[in-house]
Amino acid sequence: MNFNAEQFSASQQANLTAAAGLSQKAFAGFERLVELNMAAGKAAVGETFSGMQALMAAKSPQDLLAVQAALMQPAFEKSVSYGRHLADIANSTGADFSKAVEGKMAESEKAVKSLVESSLKNAPAGSDAAVAAFKTAFEASQTATEALKKVVKQAADSAEANLKSVSAQAEASVKAAMSKAKIKA
């Protein structure tokens, strides 16, 4: 099997199609981010004015502290919700990219393997030892590549789990602090 102009053209067309698909996914993620930020900004403006009105209506320092405490909990909850939405957008967009890259890598590996096998079948007579050594090295590289992929996926999964754990701990700490602040107020 020789790599000819038609195969090169088909490969380039497939790569262009894949790049266009990734661009669309990137823009979709960006659109979701813009929508999230617009909704958060719009809500923040409205809540700021209503919060200011509530603060201005306070008649005593105790009332002022009570209003401040009452405003803190919803603000914290909205902040946490915003963070979750942001993480969801990033994770789903990242997953789309990872899936596309994994697919292209699998295609490339298959093409390289086919090319190597075809080339080895057409090896000159008397090169059996060299062909066997090359096959062994190629198979070892394939095995190493698979092991590396698994390690990278495990590391990414571990990092994501750690991030979720840290976020949950931070959220619990802030809630505990806010509960203590309410008790003192």
Secondary structure by P-SEA (a helix, b strand, c coil): ccccaaaaaaaaaaaaaaaaaaaaaaaaaaaaaaaaaaaaaaaaaaaaaaaaaaaaacccaaaaaaaaaaaaaaaaaaaaaaaaaaaaaaaaaaaaaaaaaaaaaaaaaaaaaaaaaaaaaaccccaaaaaaaaaaaaaaaaaaaaaaaaaaaaaaaaaaaaaaaaaaaaaaaaaaaaaaaaaac
